[in-house]
Amino acid sequence: MKKLIYPLIVVLNAVPSLILAQNVPLVSKKQNTNANVAALYGKITDVKGKLLEGVTVYIVDLKLGTTTNSMGKYQFYNLPSGNYLVEVKSIGYKSVSQNIVLSNQSTHDFQLIESFTEVGDVVVTGVSKATLIKRDPVPIVTVSHDYLTTNLYTNAIDAIAKIPGVRAVTTGPNVSKPFIRGLGYNRILSLYDGVRQEGQQWGDEHGIEVDQYGVDKIEIIKGPASLSYGSDALAGVVNLIPKQPAPEGKTIGDVVLDYQTNNKFIGGSAMLGSTQNGFEWMGRISHKQATNYQNKYDGRVFGTAFNETDASASIGLHRKWGYSHMNFILFDDLQEIPDGSRDSASYRFTRQITEIDTARQIVSDADLKSYKIEKIHQHVQHYRVYWNNNIVVGNGNHLSVNFGYQHSIRREYSHPILFTIPGLYLQLTSFTYDLKYSFREFNNWNITTGINGMYQQNTSSNGTDFIIPNYHQFDIGPFITAKKSYGKLDIAAGARFDIRSFKNDAMYTTANPVTGFDMPVYGQDTVGATNVFANYSKTFSGFSGSLGFTYNFSEKFSMKANIGRGFRAPNISEISANGVHPGTNFYQIGNADFKPEFNLQEDIGFVYSSKYITAEASLFTNYINNYIYNQKLLSYTGADSVTSVNAPQTFKFQSSRANLYGGEISLDVHPIKVLHFENSLSIVYGDNKGIKGAKAVADSEKYLPFIPPVHGMSELRFDFNAKNAHFIKGFVKVQAEYYATQNRVYTAYNTETVTPGYTLFNAGFGGTFTNKLNKPVFSVYIMGNNLFDVAYQDHLSRLKYFTSYPNPTTGVNGIYNMGRNISLKINFPLSF
């Protein structure tokens, strides 16, 4: 992989000088004579007729953008003809999105209105073509680049954990997995630039292998209404969208420097990209590292340091037939995972120093503050190559062809003496394919049909601990979606059928005569060996469907409703797990008799938007058959399954019926343009309905585990510009986050405990400094989370259950979340 990437980066770095040396014109203004080749140009003004410079004009489905010149004019040439959604954006104005039929020579002028609110988001996830959210029946939200820039977070998933209906299960500050309306793990499909992310999602402490600095926008689908992706999208989709190509004739880039006080986080990223005469390239390199985070009761939490380096490169070509993009991504993370072990006398954190772990060493203050990664840690590497193509077929039909290759290597080093030998060593290779054919719009019909899936092979036999067996699987799923517009009414429907062929191999182990650790044996050596895993082969299949509508009563008021059926095949851990997971200190047991999960989710939502107020309300109910969850086991004596301080807890997957229900409410008040008072409330309840025909569930089991508590958020933000002081896009904001007590917990067998409620206060300040020509020079953001240093435990933090002894000050078990954290971020934009 390195032999392929490094020469490519060298070539990309040479591209700008080669193009400039040839003095290639930005666009050709030659009259188009081909009926299938279009041009689009025009001017953009405000309501007073003032010509607006620097306005972004973006043709979403073609991934083509440009900006207006000093005369307010924009232009595109050599476009494929057809009907496209054109998005126009400028700071301080309400975005405009309009479907435009592109023909030989198309002229279209736009007029922008100064904006108090912004509700005209365009989405591409789970739809046949770029669509306005308010005209899409699917419950979907977007997270903008501005939101990502002006909030404090430590990884890409942590960035969305405050969005209504979205949370994250965490194992420290750099390991987060998305939860949507109470569901996570393999029930959520994570995408990067529309390509599914595959990296051992079944693991509790396995985060999403994505560079947080490379994410420019995030789209989140709540529920199974999207039919474009197949199994694992039962609870929803999170699409992490990177920076799009530079506008034609432009070279863009940025340099970001980032520091956070709590864990001495140091981060940085540099990006450069250009588009010249339809040829585009972009490259980015990022790095971040941190020592152990701290709070007022635990001090510094041993085992939470990390060191991550990422790189990406892309090349692409836009022509009259469409576009083709090739992308290369590398992710490399050294990640510690705490075990919560403490010294009984001093309550200080301890480290494992022997294999049998009967005596431990107290961790020094110097080690707690060090950036050095401990011998016991994870090393996660993820390599990704994907090829995106959108080809015009005939007059306005589009063929989308996407292929991806991913190789995920996860090594968990759990041996303190022979520390170069990994305990868990997983190697996952995934080939994904996605073919879609979108028919030209006719009579307001948009129809897309396609087929997608993947082939996977996972090798787990190269370490000394074997929680899952070697396996391979093949997925295939044809689908069709259709949308029809009747003036103010939009109706969308679709259907999909998924097949997953799954097979895992038997495994026998015996002690290695050199190291003493377990090792796999084969053939005649299996005689007398331990049979850890049996051969298993099964084909899972299921039907998914969705039907919904939106109705825009007026420009201010709209509603949407949707009913969707989802399908998810059990994952490898749920089926076959049988061993200790070093990163969790859990002994996990699977169940080969599990059936696929099927759910039926119903949504209804309302949006009201005026000059001064935006209000949204969304309600849902989600019923799941064969719901799989993790339950702690007891010994035969009725005592806890943990028999000594550092022994692994034992968990086994169970299956039941489940009902989740709740909703989200938001109210944004804008009494004047510069003042924003934004509020939201998220509620989700999860009930365990038991097995059909069996006796009623006990009170200790009547709630589902890992359901987020009621979550409220209020933010007061003041936006301002001080052009005379060369300071623009300024803001000052304060936030209050409220989390209710979560007492609807799965208490059976001490699986879960009540989590007290708490309130956190955050604040931020920032803006952009300009030069004498009013061009941006650099941006500065100072932000703080948990300003009053509240000691709290998030209900979805796995560290809540990592403990040896109760805290002597509070009497509470488990590790607390991060205390006060202040960040300084500086961004130097580049544009040529």
Buried (B, 14 or more C-beta within 10 A) or exposed (E): EEEEBEEBBEEBEEBBEEBEEEEBEBBEEEEBEEEBBBBBBBBBBBEEEEBBBBBBBBBBBBBBBBBBBEEBBBBBBBBBBBBBBBBBBBBBBBBBBEBBEBBBEBEBEBBBEEBBBBBBBBBBBBBBBBBBBBBBBBBBBBBEEEBBBBBBBBBBBBBBBBBBBBBBBBBBBBBBBBBBBBBBBBBBBBBBBBBBBBBBBBBBBBBBBBBBBBBBBBBBBBBBBBBBBBBBBBBBBBBBBBBBBBBBBBBBBBBBBBBBEBBBBBBBBBBBBBBBBBBBBBBBBBBBBBBBBBBEBBBBBBBBBBBBBBBBBBBBBBBBBBBBBBBBBBBBBBBBBBBBBBBEEEBBBBBBEEBEBEEBEBBEEEBBBBBEBBBBBBBBBBBBBBBBBBBBBEEBBBBBBBBBBBBBBBBBBBBBEBEEBBBBBBBBBBBBBBBBBBBBBEEEEBBBBBBBBBBBBBBBBBBBBBBBBBBBBBBBBBBBBBBBBEEEEBBBBBBBBBBBBBBBBBBBBBEEEEBEBBBBBEEEEBEEBEEBBEEBEBEBBBEBBBBBBBBBEEEBBBBBBBBBBBBBBBBBBBBBBBBBBBBBBBBBBBBEEBEBBBBBBBBBBBBBBEEEBBBBBBBBBBBBBBBBBBBBBEEEEEEBBBEEBBBBBBBBBBBBBBBBBBBBBBBBBBEEBBBBBBBBBBBBBBBBBBEEEEEEBEEBBBBBBBBBBBBBBBBBBBBEBEEEEBBBBBBBBBBBBBBBEBEBBBBBBBBBBEBBBBEBBBBBBBBBBBEEEEEBEBBBBBBBBBBEBBBBBBBBBBBBBBBBBEBEEEEBBBBBBBBBBBBBBBBBBBBE
